[in-house]
Amino acid sequence: MNDIMLSDTIAAVSTALGEGGIAIIRVSGPKAISEVAPLFRSRISINEVDSHTVHYGHIVSPADGDHIEEVLVTVMRAPRSFTTEDVVEISAHGGIISVRRVMDLLLQQDIRLAEPGEFTKRAFLNGRIDLSQAEAVIDLIRSKSDRAFSVALKQVSGSLSQRIHELRQSLIETLAHIEVNIDYPEHDVESLTSEFIKTKSREGMDGINKLLKTANEGKILREGITTAIIGRPNVGKSSLLNALARDNKAIVTDIPGTTRDVIEEYVTINNIPLKLLDTAGIRETMDVVEKIGVERSKIAFNEADLILLVLNSNEPLHEDELALMEQISGRQVLVIMNKMDLPSRLDQNVLLRYFDPANIVPMSVIEEEGLDKLEDAISALFFGGKLESGDLTYVSNVRHIALLKKAYQSLQDAYDAAELLVPIDMIQIDVRLAWEQLGEIVGDTAADSLLDQIFSQFCLGK
């Protein structure tokens, strides 16, 4: 974003489009107050009001003075705003027509429509937040559980940024030490410098490793666990999805093959978000539509993080089920022995050839028995039974994880080079590379193209 764009005044609707109790239109930029003032009729001009005050009045047409909408206007003067610019927020009635009429008037002023994520991008470019905090804003909006929201909120407040800045500060001190040795070699001993580099590299790797240990859990909290519910027709897959979702999302009948496609539903179990995929029953079939559904089911469970294999405990294992167990052995699988309210005819010894006993869960979905055991089993499988303490800074962003791994490898290269007493001006390259890779996380060394890509993921008005 160039300086000309930063000098523009922008506006966008910051609440969801459609009918609602209220809609908020955000205006930000050097002319935010002066351009909204002619459109707002109240007891006092907003040109004269104090910062962070709210005022009742009407949006009027400058052409004829007609009242367009009854509104509340909030004024925030620079630099005490999210973008650090003058900001005006107009709270109007939450209807499509009212919002459109107010926006039409604003865009007739010296105001343009904001690009997706432009408010947050301005906050970053103006030094209000760094890049990792900006990306956490997206996670905050997309959070699917209380825990994911809390993790994102900590990152917005700068918990990850602080860790990264501490690591980078240590590396810059290391680089300074190396520079002194290169410029004034008579004041240092090469072996001592190598030991110093090894010590600082190891400290940096340890710090990065602590963050990477949270990566798997953080990614799950951010994106959820893609969970495929698979099994033969009529074993209770759709009933299980409905029970976990606490709603009748899937059609349930006694007719085999009712589910013809993959049904998606997000649920939260023990504060862990799950993307449930209820799949078509896997069996040999001549029905063209059902055959397509079965193929889609196979694709779904191949891509899933977790597989819930549902079996009917009232029937002996079928050849299709034995083939399925062979196929998914070694994956993250929980076996649901459903219909335990009926006499059991399933040989559990066969299951134990493929799966750990802790991953076999007896249930009666229709009686809602065993759901708590399934939830506990999912927690144990992915988090060892519980999430870490609330003080832990989770790394959840795929881009951050990749950069941390690169920085770790750069420091490992520096450590190995120092071990071999490689000339320190060569080792300096690896240390500086690690410093730059960590800088990409917070945006200090990020390219403009990367910034454009990241902020394009934001919704309009954020």
Secondary structure, DSSP 8 states (H G I E B T S, - for coil): --HHHHTS-EEEE-S-SSSEEEEEEEEESTTHHHHHGGGEESSS-TTSS-TTEEEEEEEE-TTT--EEEEEEEEEE-TTSSTTSS-EEEEEEEE-HHHHHHHHHHHHHSS-EE--TTHHHHHHHHTTSS-HHHHHHHHHHHH--SHHHHHHHHHHHTTHHHHHHHHHHHHHHHHHHHHHHHHH-GGGS-HHHHHHHHHHHHHHHHHHHHHHHTTHHHHHHHHH-EEEEEE-STTSSHHHHHHHHHTS--S---SSTT---S-EEEEEEETTEEEEEEE----S----HHHHHHHHHHHHHHHH-SEEEEEEETTS---HHHHHHHHHHTTSSEEEEEE-TTS-----HHHHHTTS-GGGEEE-BTTTTBSHHHHHHHHHHHHHTTS---TT------HHHHHHHHHHHHHHHHHHHHHHTT--HHHHHHHHHHHHHHHHHHHTTT--HHHHHHHHTTS-TT-
